Amino acid sequence: MQFDYFYGNEAEQFTFYRIPKILITSPHFKKISDSAKLLYGLMLDRMSLSIRNGWLDDDNRAYIFFTTNDVMEQMCCGTEKATKMLTELDSEKGIGLIERVKQGQGKPAIISVSYTHLRAHETDSY
């Protein structure tokens, strides 16, 4: 398979996921895997859909649903890796970029995606 180069404004024809630069440049986030950083970008993308749908919690924070199966499908991985990535991002055992609230058996966790933790480390970037 051969791929062509971009010419002029051709890159504008594609949709892109956004990953905050600070996740790459700040020493604070160096221990997070590249996969978890990409997953965070996917979650940020899903946030825009939640906002459009009016999915807001009691504190007026937008939330998403992103199950382990969703992670496995989007990231082309197994259960163990999906769980590891979610844990890396989680507020309980990880860096604190997401907060998961369990709803009960058979229901997906409500996930709040945070950027506050990113702002706290903006001055860490190179």
C-alpha positions as CSV (number, residue, x, y, z in Angstrom):
1,M,0.0,0.0,0.0
2,Q,1.3,3.4,-0.9
3,F,0.2,6.6,0.8
4,D,0.1,10.1,-0.7
5,Y,1.4,13.3,0.9
6,F,-0.7,16.3,2.0
7,Y,-0.7,19.2,-0.3
8,G,-2.0,22.7,0.5
9,N,-5.0,22.5,2.9
10,E,-5.8,18.9,2.3
11,A,-5.3,18.0,6.0
12,E,-8.5,20.1,6.7
13,Q,-10.6,17.4,5.1
14,F,-10.0,15.0,8.0
15,T,-11.4,14.9,11.5
16,F,-8.8,14.8,14.3
17,Y,-8.7,13.8,17.9
18,R,-7.3,16.4,20.3
19,I,-4.8,15.5,23.0
20,P,-3.7,18.3,25.2
21,K,0.0,19.1,24.6
22,I,0.7,19.2,28.3
23,L,0.2,15.4,28.5
24,I,3.2,15.1,26.2
25,T,5.4,18.0,27.5
26,S,4.9,18.0,31.3
27,P,7.1,15.8,33.4
28,H,4.1,15.3,35.7
29,F,2.4,13.1,33.0
30,K,5.5,11.2,31.8
31,K,4.5,8.0,33.7
32,I,1.1,7.8,31.9
33,S,1.2,5.4,28.9
34,D,0.7,6.7,25.4
35,S,-2.4,4.5,25.2
36,A,-3.9,6.2,28.2
37,K,-3.2,9.6,26.7
38,L,-4.9,8.6,23.5
39,L,-7.9,7.2,25.5
40,Y,-8.1,10.6,27.3
41,G,-8.3,12.2,23.8
42,L,-11.1,9.9,22.8
43,M,-13.0,10.7,26.0
44,L,-12.6,14.5,25.4
45,D,-14.1,13.9,22.0
46,R,-17.0,12.1,23.5
47,M,-17.5,15.0,25.9
48,S,-18.6,17.2,23.1
49,L,-21.4,14.8,22.3
50,S,-22.5,14.7,25.9
51,I,-22.6,18.5,26.1
52,R,-24.8,18.6,22.9
53,N,-27.1,16.0,24.5
54,G,-27.3,18.0,27.8
55,W,-25.8,15.2,29.9
56,L,-25.0,17.1,33.0
57,D,-24.7,15.9,36.6
58,D,-26.2,17.7,39.7
59,D,-23.1,19.9,39.8
60,N,-23.6,21.0,36.1
61,R,-20.6,18.9,35.0
62,A,-20.8,17.2,31.6
63,Y,-20.3,13.4,31.8
64,I,-19.8,10.5,29.5
65,F,-20.3,6.8,29.4
66,F,-17.2,4.9,28.3
67,T,-17.3,1.3,29.3
68,T,-14.4,-1.2,29.4
69,N,-16.0,-2.8,26.3
70,D,-15.9,0.7,24.6
71,V,-12.3,1.1,25.5
72,M,-11.5,-2.4,24.1
73,E,-13.3,-1.7,20.9
74,Q,-11.8,1.8,20.3
75,M,-8.3,0.9,21.4
76,C,-8.2,-2.6,19.9
77,C,-7.1,-4.3,23.1
78,G,-8.2,-6.8,25.7
79,T,-9.9,-6.4,29.0
80,E,-6.6,-6.2,31.0
81,K,-5.1,-3.4,29.0
82,A,-8.5,-1.5,28.9
83,T,-8.7,-1.7,32.7
84,K,-5.1,-0.6,33.1
85,M,-5.7,2.5,30.9
86,L,-8.8,3.5,32.8
87,T,-7.0,3.0,36.1
88,E,-4.1,5.2,34.9
89,L,-6.5,8.1,34.3
90,D,-8.8,7.5,37.3
91,S,-8.9,9.8,40.3
92,E,-8.8,6.9,42.8
93,K,-5.7,5.0,41.7
94,G,-4.3,7.0,38.8
95,I,-3.5,10.6,37.8
96,G,-6.9,12.0,38.3
97,L,-8.0,13.0,34.8
98,I,-11.3,11.1,35.1
99,E,-13.6,10.3,37.9
100,R,-15.8,7.2,37.7
101,V,-19.0,6.9,39.7
102,K,-20.5,3.5,39.7
103,Q,-24.3,3.3,39.3
104,G,-24.9,-0.3,40.2
105,Q,-24.9,-3.7,38.8
106,G,-25.4,-3.8,35.0
107,K,-25.2,0.0,34.5
108,P,-22.1,1.7,33.1
109,A,-20.1,4.1,35.4
110,I,-20.7,7.8,34.9
111,I,-17.3,9.4,33.9
112,S,-16.5,13.0,34.5
113,V,-13.5,14.1,32.5
114,S,-11.3,16.6,34.2
115,Y,-9.0,19.3,32.9
116,T,-8.4,20.9,36.3
117,H,-5.5,18.5,36.8
118,L,-4.0,19.7,33.5
119,R,-4.2,23.3,34.4
120,A,-2.5,22.7,37.7
121,H,0.6,21.5,35.8
122,E,0.6,24.0,32.9
123,T,3.8,25.6,34.2
124,D,5.5,22.2,34.2
125,S,5.6,22.1,30.4
126,Y,8.8,22.6,28.5
